[in-house]
Amino acid sequence: MPDGDCCVLCSGPISDTEDYRHCEHCDQRAHVSCISSSAEEENLQVLRELQNSGEMSSLAGPSPMPNEVSSVSSAVSVEIPAVAVHPQDYMDGRPAAVQHLIPNAQKGIRHLENELADLRTKNERQHSQLEWNRILQDQGFAAMQLEVRSLREELASERVPAPVRPSMAPYESSPKQGELLATPPADGPAFGDTDDEEDY
């Protein structure tokens, strides 16, 4: 790596690691410039001197703004023949900045999938338990109904019959108070028939 390479994201110094270049300033994988920082600093110094001295007005076209100067220098730094060092879709260090987050994201996704599977299993078990409890409740209620019905039938069979109301016929055929009987009683003589006549 040439001396003085800088990060195109923050223009910080670049250090080599095992498999990629690393920016010491923004702490990210960096797409670096192969132009030495001293040469770039000289170009920027020349631009500043021209702008301060007013010689830029003599050049063709309007004078560039400060942000245009920085964009020009950044454009010079971005033109890097280092595509073979990084993946094909690598641009300006942005994919590399999130590359180390992919394994953690995959682990998080697997963890969430496992938790979702556990929750589904628990939900199915609870649903089965509730269904079984409902079946047992229905069976218990049916058994209670049969028991109550049998108890009612047993009580109906053992119930004492109601007392019979006495008839008024015997009272109507019996003699009233003070009325003599038409026939003599079976255990004695008739009225007026005594044994005194036999004694004379």
Secondary structure, DSSP 8 states (H G I E B T S, - for coil): --TT-BBTTT--BEEE-SSSEEETTT-SB--B-SS-HHHHHHHHHHHHHHHHHTGGGGSSS----HHHHHHHHHHHHH--S-GGGS-TT--TTHHHHHHTHHHHHHHHHHHHHHHHHHHHHHHHHHHHHHHHHHHHHHHHHHHHHHHHHHHHHHHHHT---------SHHHHHS--TT---SS--TTS--TT--SHHHH-
